[in-house]
Amino acid sequence: MGPAAWDRLIAAVKGEHLTNEELKASYVVIRHNVRTYESGGVVEVVKGRTNAETILKNFETEQSSADRHEGWRYFLEKSTIKAGTDPAEATELRQAELEQRESDATPEGTNGGGGFAR
């Protein structure tokens, strides 16, 4: 968990309020490998930032040292995917959202690779 996430978790424990959006939004917990850039996909979809941070911490605590040494980490991402969605289905939905965002960000007439169209 990054420093900003810890700060938010500590603020929540101290009773500092989260926004209504943070309380009601869905968050996906994603597993990925920082060494190979391989995605392990969505491992859980939860409602509320505080719940998401708690689940993230649980995954990190339960993770074996060998798994962590291999480069596997967890992170949170705000999502439109409904809390409780099956992780495999959530992974597919997230991938479709990422592809759509990428498609929307690529101007027509370019090669999509960041270079010049020929």
C-alpha positions as CSV (number, residue, x, y, z in Angstrom):
1,M,0.0,0.0,0.0
2,G,1.4,3.4,-1.0
3,P,1.9,6.3,1.4
4,A,-1.2,8.1,0.1
5,A,-3.4,5.1,0.8
6,W,-2.0,4.7,4.3
7,D,-2.8,8.4,4.9
8,R,-6.4,7.9,3.8
9,L,-6.7,4.7,5.9
10,I,-5.3,6.5,9.0
11,A,-7.6,9.5,8.4
12,A,-10.6,7.1,8.2
13,V,-9.6,5.4,11.4
14,K,-9.2,8.7,13.1
15,G,-12.8,9.5,12.1
16,E,-12.0,12.0,9.3
17,H,-14.8,11.7,6.8
18,L,-14.6,10.4,3.3
19,T,-16.6,12.0,0.6
20,N,-20.0,10.5,-0.2
21,E,-18.5,9.4,-3.6
22,E,-15.7,7.5,-1.8
23,L,-18.2,5.8,0.5
24,K,-20.5,4.7,-2.4
25,A,-18.1,4.0,-5.2
26,S,-16.9,0.6,-6.3
27,Y,-13.2,-0.2,-6.2
28,V,-11.4,-3.1,-7.8
29,V,-8.4,-4.8,-6.1
30,I,-6.0,-5.7,-8.9
31,R,-3.0,-8.1,-8.7
32,H,-0.1,-7.4,-11.0
33,N,3.6,-8.2,-11.2
34,V,6.0,-5.3,-11.0
35,R,8.9,-7.3,-12.4
36,T,7.2,-8.8,-15.5
37,Y,4.3,-6.3,-15.9
38,E,2.0,-9.3,-16.0
39,S,-1.6,-8.7,-14.8
40,G,-3.1,-11.1,-12.4
41,G,-6.5,-9.5,-13.0
42,V,-9.1,-8.3,-10.6
43,V,-9.2,-10.3,-7.3
44,E,-12.1,-8.5,-5.7
45,V,-14.7,-5.8,-6.3
46,V,-15.9,-3.9,-3.2
47,K,-18.0,-0.9,-2.3
48,G,-16.4,2.0,-0.5
49,R,-12.9,3.3,-0.3
50,T,-12.4,2.2,3.4
51,N,-13.6,-1.3,2.6
52,A,-11.3,-1.5,-0.4
53,E,-8.3,-0.4,1.6
54,T,-9.0,-2.9,4.3
55,I,-9.4,-5.7,1.7
56,L,-6.1,-4.6,0.0
57,K,-4.3,-4.7,3.3
58,N,-5.7,-8.2,3.9
59,F,-4.3,-9.4,0.6
60,E,-0.9,-7.9,1.3
61,T,-0.8,-9.4,4.9
62,E,-1.8,-12.9,3.6
63,Q,0.6,-12.8,0.7
64,S,3.6,-15.2,1.0
65,S,7.1,-13.7,1.0
66,A,7.9,-15.8,-2.0
67,D,5.0,-14.4,-3.9
68,R,6.0,-10.9,-3.0
69,H,9.6,-11.6,-3.9
70,E,8.5,-12.7,-7.4
71,G,7.1,-9.2,-7.8
72,W,3.3,-9.7,-7.2
73,R,1.6,-6.6,-5.7
74,Y,-2.0,-5.4,-5.2
75,F,-3.5,-1.9,-5.9
76,L,-6.8,-0.2,-5.9
77,E,-8.7,1.4,-8.8
78,K,-12.0,3.1,-8.7
79,S,-14.4,1.4,-11.0
80,T,-17.9,1.3,-12.4
81,I,-18.0,-2.5,-11.9
82,K,-20.6,-3.5,-9.3
83,A,-19.3,-4.6,-5.9
84,G,-19.5,-8.4,-5.6
85,T,-19.0,-9.1,-9.2
86,D,-17.1,-12.4,-9.9
87,P,-13.4,-11.6,-10.2
88,A,-13.0,-13.3,-13.6
89,E,-16.0,-11.4,-15.0
90,A,-14.7,-8.2,-13.4
91,T,-11.3,-8.7,-15.1
92,E,-13.0,-9.0,-18.5
93,L,-15.2,-5.9,-17.9
94,R,-12.1,-3.9,-16.7
95,Q,-10.2,-5.0,-19.8
96,A,-13.0,-3.9,-22.0
97,E,-13.2,-0.5,-20.2
98,L,-9.4,0.0,-20.7
99,E,-9.6,-0.8,-24.4
100,Q,-12.5,1.6,-24.8
101,R,-10.6,4.4,-23.0
102,E,-7.6,3.7,-25.2
103,S,-9.7,3.7,-28.3
104,D,-11.4,7.0,-27.3
105,A,-7.9,8.6,-26.6
106,T,-6.5,7.6,-30.1
107,P,-7.4,10.4,-32.6
108,E,-8.7,9.2,-35.9
109,G,-6.1,9.1,-38.7
110,T,-3.2,8.1,-36.5
111,N,-1.6,4.7,-36.3
112,G,-2.3,4.4,-32.6
113,G,1.3,3.7,-31.8
114,G,2.2,7.3,-30.8
115,G,4.1,7.9,-34.0
116,F,3.2,9.6,-37.2
117,A,0.5,8.2,-39.6
118,R,1.9,7.3,-43.0
